[in-house]
Amino acid sequence: MGWKFWQKKSVAPTRSLLEWPTDSYKAVTMLGSLFVSRELPPFSQWRPVDAELSHDIERLAEFSTKALQLILWFWRFRQAHGDIAAQMAQDAFCLFLDGLSEGAIGEQTEALLNIIDTTRKSFEELPEEKRQFTSNGATVTLPFHWFLALAFLTQVSDSPFYGKDTDIGDADMNLAICLAHGSEMANEFWAPMLDHIGPFNPGSYPAWKWSRHPGAFERHLQRRHCNPLFPPPRRSVTAADVYYARVKDAQVFQALRRDLTEVFRVLNIDELPSDWLPYLNDLRERLDELYDQLQQAGGDQELEKLWRDMRNHIIQMWRSIIGTNEESIEALNHAEAMVREEHEAKTRWLHQVSGPGKSIPLEEVTASLLTEPLEDIIKSIAWLAHDAEALSSLREEALRCVMQALAEGHQVPNHREKLAAIGVAI
């Protein structure tokens, strides 16, 4: 990655900007102006006097330390305003940076922030004894900054040690000194700035990034956003809409996590009861119900992995008990094949349109289906084939949606193929 923007002065903030804003988006833009300027604190204070940096890692040390100073702002913001607000603020910051230059400054910065977040998580999960070593009979505990320095030196392509199996010498310790010093300077500077920010106002944010794995409510906003298949008033989506959709999604996922945790608690026993069959079958049925709810909620990779691990554990216990009983094995294999077949045949859209959460309003069912990939439309129509009345209504509405959008002069990608999949020929 090229970090030429450190030499650019796209924005030169004046001292008047250091009058702390009370709105978080204004604070984000101020943060961006400070970040791209090499003359203003705290980013100008990244290098301590005692750091001995070789020429080939000096630039790496500079942008790595500044990235840590930056993420400290977002970590503190998260403590005050919550995860959803902090992610929106960070996304808005990266978009703001992208607007300052033709280069992908925001994307590059986001990549560095991801390295820091991942390293922090690994550090927090590392047992304390793994953070220690013995030197001259004394136990030394390595700080987070050392682990982070090692991550930057080995994971950033600009590093002279990237992809190489070579001795890094004392580069890790000198970079760690920069990271520790930069953190101290930043925390002192950020405290009054963050203290002035009032309640989070998503309405002040002009743009946002969609989640990589959106929940059902956010996913429907994605469908509606600038989509001519929807009525004109529904094509407009704001950052406030996105924020409140994410809040709804988070509440649904929180409830699902509680339910999955309860199943795990029941499953995590030392010995199965003598009537193991109804016991395991009940847990399996509860998990299968939760699978449907996960799909209705939009899917969450972490929760889906937890669900998959628990269900696999149940089936493995089941198989270990029945042993070589061919009749029991055949019955279990048949039941599992039916479950897999249903999972493969039913799209996430089908789950969401039939779910109790009402993430897709009834009047927007057809437009939302036309927004899905062609292969999902084909699967969904095959699933609905038994309901002739519903299909007839769906076809009429699909044709109306497409023709209305075309009449307004809009492009509707793959509209002939999608209509044909629904059963409409034009």
Summary of the structure (lengths in Angstrom):
residues: 426
radius of gyration: 27.0
end to end distance: 48.7
largest distance: 82.5
contacts: 1222
relative contact order: 0.08
helix: 69%
strand: 2%
